[in-house]
Amino acid sequence: MSTYEEIKDSVDFGFEEYIGNNKYNSAQASARILEEDWWLLNEGTFSKTAFFICLALESLKMNEIADFIMLKLDTFLRNLDFEDYIEKDDVKQLLHDINLYKEFIEKDDYKILKTDETWKGRLEYILSLKQEDL
């Protein structure tokens, strides 16, 4: 199972690659990362919440965030009961970053990037994949 640091590193690396090298915006980079790392994303509630928080924080550093990230976080942040095997330090780091996300969002100093329904449907498909599907 992935640690919070591993998930954060994956998102950081993806943003460097897709925004730095490919000139994607944060919505495009986030979508690409979710497509590529679906098998890590779908390990459980913790990993889904961690991925979306990390994507949100990286996006907000650019003063923008994709609408699909905000929509999913609204759902994920209602249930912070994580799997028993998750290390306490990982949960602590995630909860810290959730608070950072909430602080960023309250500032209302960002642009919401609208995404089309086709992508949102694709995201639901990605989130439904199981590791057995490998």
MODELLER restraints for C-alpha pairs under 7 A, 6 or more apart:
rsr = mdl.restraints
at = mdl.atoms
rsr.add(forms.Gaussian(group=physical.xy_distance, feature=features.Distance(at['CA:2:A'], at['CA:40:A']), mean=7.00, stdev=0.5))
rsr.add(forms.Gaussian(group=physical.xy_distance, feature=features.Distance(at['CA:3:A'], at['CA:90:A']), mean=6.33, stdev=0.5))
rsr.add(forms.Gaussian(group=physical.xy_distance, feature=features.Distance(at['CA:4:A'], at['CA:50:A']), mean=6.69, stdev=0.5))
rsr.add(forms.Gaussian(group=physical.xy_distance, feature=features.Distance(at['CA:4:A'], at['CA:90:A']), mean=5.22, stdev=0.5))
rsr.add(forms.Gaussian(group=physical.xy_distance, feature=features.Distance(at['CA:4:A'], at['CA:94:A']), mean=6.95, stdev=0.5))
rsr.add(forms.Gaussian(group=physical.xy_distance, feature=features.Distance(at['CA:7:A'], at['CA:50:A']), mean=6.94, stdev=0.5))
rsr.add(forms.Gaussian(group=physical.xy_distance, feature=features.Distance(at['CA:7:A'], at['CA:51:A']), mean=6.29, stdev=0.5))
rsr.add(forms.Gaussian(group=physical.xy_distance, feature=features.Distance(at['CA:8:A'], at['CA:54:A']), mean=5.93, stdev=0.5))
rsr.add(forms.Gaussian(group=physical.xy_distance, feature=features.Distance(at['CA:11:A'], at['CA:33:A']), mean=6.89, stdev=0.5))
rsr.add(forms.Gaussian(group=physical.xy_distance, feature=features.Distance(at['CA:11:A'], at['CA:54:A']), mean=6.52, stdev=0.5))
rsr.add(forms.Gaussian(group=physical.xy_distance, feature=features.Distance(at['CA:11:A'], at['CA:55:A']), mean=6.45, stdev=0.5))
rsr.add(forms.Gaussian(group=physical.xy_distance, feature=features.Distance(at['CA:14:A'], at['CA:29:A']), mean=6.95, stdev=0.5))
rsr.add(forms.Gaussian(group=physical.xy_distance, feature=features.Distance(at['CA:14:A'], at['CA:33:A']), mean=6.06, stdev=0.5))
rsr.add(forms.Gaussian(group=physical.xy_distance, feature=features.Distance(at['CA:15:A'], at['CA:29:A']), mean=6.06, stdev=0.5))
rsr.add(forms.Gaussian(group=physical.xy_distance, feature=features.Distance(at['CA:18:A'], at['CA:24:A']), mean=5.56, stdev=0.5))
rsr.add(forms.Gaussian(group=physical.xy_distance, feature=features.Distance(at['CA:18:A'], at['CA:29:A']), mean=5.48, stdev=0.5))
rsr.add(forms.Gaussian(group=physical.xy_distance, feature=features.Distance(at['CA:19:A'], at['CA:25:A']), mean=6.25, stdev=0.5))
rsr.add(forms.Gaussian(group=physical.xy_distance, feature=features.Distance(at['CA:19:A'], at['CA:29:A']), mean=6.55, stdev=0.5))
rsr.add(forms.Gaussian(group=physical.xy_distance, feature=features.Distance(at['CA:26:A'], at['CA:59:A']), mean=5.37, stdev=0.5))
rsr.add(forms.Gaussian(group=physical.xy_distance, feature=features.Distance(at['CA:26:A'], at['CA:65:A']), mean=6.67, stdev=0.5))
rsr.add(forms.Gaussian(group=physical.xy_distance, feature=features.Distance(at['CA:27:A'], at['CA:65:A']), mean=6.66, stdev=0.5))
rsr.add(forms.Gaussian(group=physical.xy_distance, feature=features.Distance(at['CA:27:A'], at['CA:66:A']), mean=4.92, stdev=0.5))
rsr.add(forms.Gaussian(group=physical.xy_distance, feature=features.Distance(at['CA:27:A'], at['CA:113:A']), mean=6.76, stdev=0.5))
rsr.add(forms.Gaussian(group=physical.xy_distance, feature=features.Distance(at['CA:30:A'], at['CA:55:A']), mean=6.20, stdev=0.5))
rsr.add(forms.Gaussian(group=physical.xy_distance, feature=features.Distance(at['CA:35:A'], at['CA:126:A']), mean=6.80, stdev=0.5))
rsr.add(forms.Gaussian(group=physical.xy_distance, feature=features.Distance(at['CA:38:A'], at['CA:126:A']), mean=6.29, stdev=0.5))
rsr.add(forms.Gaussian(group=physical.xy_distance, feature=features.Distance(at['CA:39:A'], at['CA:131:A']), mean=5.70, stdev=0.5))
rsr.add(forms.Gaussian(group=physical.xy_distance, feature=features.Distance(at['CA:41:A'], at['CA:47:A']), mean=5.45, stdev=0.5))
rsr.add(forms.Gaussian(group=physical.xy_distance, feature=features.Distance(at['CA:41:A'], at['CA:48:A']), mean=5.21, stdev=0.5))
rsr.add(forms.Gaussian(group=physical.xy_distance, feature=features.Distance(at['CA:41:A'], at['CA:51:A']), mean=6.57, stdev=0.5))
rsr.add(forms.Gaussian(group=physical.xy_distance, feature=features.Distance(at['CA:42:A'], at['CA:48:A']), mean=6.34, stdev=0.5))
rsr.add(forms.Gaussian(group=physical.xy_distance, feature=features.Distance(at['CA:42:A'], at['CA:127:A']), mean=6.41, stdev=0.5))
rsr.add(forms.Gaussian(group=physical.xy_distance, feature=features.Distance(at['CA:42:A'], at['CA:130:A']), mean=6.64, stdev=0.5))
rsr.add(forms.Gaussian(group=physical.xy_distance, feature=features.Distance(at['CA:45:A'], at['CA:82:A']), mean=5.89, stdev=0.5))
rsr.add(forms.Gaussian(group=physical.xy_distance, feature=features.Distance(at['CA:46:A'], at['CA:82:A']), mean=5.33, stdev=0.5))
rsr.add(forms.Gaussian(group=physical.xy_distance, feature=features.Distance(at['CA:46:A'], at['CA:83:A']), mean=6.83, stdev=0.5))
rsr.add(forms.Gaussian(group=physical.xy_distance, feature=features.Distance(at['CA:49:A'], at['CA:76:A']), mean=5.89, stdev=0.5))
rsr.add(forms.Gaussian(group=physical.xy_distance, feature=features.Distance(at['CA:50:A'], at['CA:94:A']), mean=6.33, stdev=0.5))
rsr.add(forms.Gaussian(group=physical.xy_distance, feature=features.Distance(at['CA:52:A'], at['CA:69:A']), mean=6.28, stdev=0.5))
rsr.add(forms.Gaussian(group=physical.xy_distance, feature=features.Distance(at['CA:52:A'], at['CA:73:A']), mean=6.58, stdev=0.5))
rsr.add(forms.Gaussian(group=physical.xy_distance, feature=features.Distance(at['CA:53:A'], at['CA:97:A']), mean=6.99, stdev=0.5))
rsr.add(forms.Gaussian(group=physical.xy_distance, feature=features.Distance(at['CA:53:A'], at['CA:98:A']), mean=6.49, stdev=0.5))
rsr.add(forms.Gaussian(group=physical.xy_distance, feature=features.Distance(at['CA:56:A'], at['CA:65:A']), mean=6.37, stdev=0.5))
rsr.add(forms.Gaussian(group=physical.xy_distance, feature=features.Distance(at['CA:56:A'], at['CA:69:A']), mean=6.58, stdev=0.5))
rsr.add(forms.Gaussian(group=physical.xy_distance, feature=features.Distance(at['CA:57:A'], at['CA:101:A']), mean=6.18, stdev=0.5))
rsr.add(forms.Gaussian(group=physical.xy_distance, feature=features.Distance(at['CA:59:A'], at['CA:65:A']), mean=5.16, stdev=0.5))
rsr.add(forms.Gaussian(group=physical.xy_distance, feature=features.Distance(at['CA:60:A'], at['CA:110:A']), mean=6.80, stdev=0.5))
rsr.add(forms.Gaussian(group=physical.xy_distance, feature=features.Distance(at['CA:63:A'], at['CA:109:A']), mean=6.56, stdev=0.5))
rsr.add(forms.Gaussian(group=physical.xy_distance, feature=features.Distance(at['CA:63:A'], at['CA:110:A']), mean=4.30, stdev=0.5))
rsr.add(forms.Gaussian(group=physical.xy_distance, feature=features.Distance(at['CA:63:A'], at['CA:111:A']), mean=6.23, stdev=0.5))
rsr.add(forms.Gaussian(group=physical.xy_distance, feature=features.Distance(at['CA:64:A'], at['CA:110:A']), mean=4.81, stdev=0.5))
rsr.add(forms.Gaussian(group=physical.xy_distance, feature=features.Distance(at['CA:64:A'], at['CA:111:A']), mean=4.46, stdev=0.5))
rsr.add(forms.Gaussian(group=physical.xy_distance, feature=features.Distance(at['CA:64:A'], at['CA:112:A']), mean=5.71, stdev=0.5))
rsr.add(forms.Gaussian(group=physical.xy_distance, feature=features.Distance(at['CA:64:A'], at['CA:113:A']), mean=6.73, stdev=0.5))
rsr.add(forms.Gaussian(group=physical.xy_distance, feature=features.Distance(at['CA:65:A'], at['CA:111:A']), mean=6.40, stdev=0.5))
rsr.add(forms.Gaussian(group=physical.xy_distance, feature=features.Distance(at['CA:65:A'], at['CA:112:A']), mean=5.10, stdev=0.5))
rsr.add(forms.Gaussian(group=physical.xy_distance, feature=features.Distance(at['CA:65:A'], at['CA:113:A']), mean=5.82, stdev=0.5))
rsr.add(forms.Gaussian(group=physical.xy_distance, feature=features.Distance(at['CA:66:A'], at['CA:112:A']), mean=5.64, stdev=0.5))
rsr.add(forms.Gaussian(group=physical.xy_distance, feature=features.Distance(at['CA:66:A'], at['CA:113:A']), mean=4.52, stdev=0.5))
rsr.add(forms.Gaussian(group=physical.xy_distance, feature=features.Distance(at['CA:66:A'], at['CA:114:A']), mean=6.22, stdev=0.5))
rsr.add(forms.Gaussian(group=physical.xy_distance, feature=features.Distance(at['CA:67:A'], at['CA:112:A']), mean=5.87, stdev=0.5))
rsr.add(forms.Gaussian(group=physical.xy_distance, feature=features.Distance(at['CA:67:A'], at['CA:113:A']), mean=5.79, stdev=0.5))
rsr.add(forms.Gaussian(group=physical.xy_distance, feature=features.Distance(at['CA:67:A'], at['CA:114:A']), mean=5.50, stdev=0.5))
rsr.add(forms.Gaussian(group=physical.xy_distance, feature=features.Distance(at['CA:67:A'], at['CA:115:A']), mean=6.59, stdev=0.5))
rsr.add(forms.Gaussian(group=physical.xy_distance, feature=features.Distance(at['CA:68:A'], at['CA:120:A']), mean=6.82, stdev=0.5))
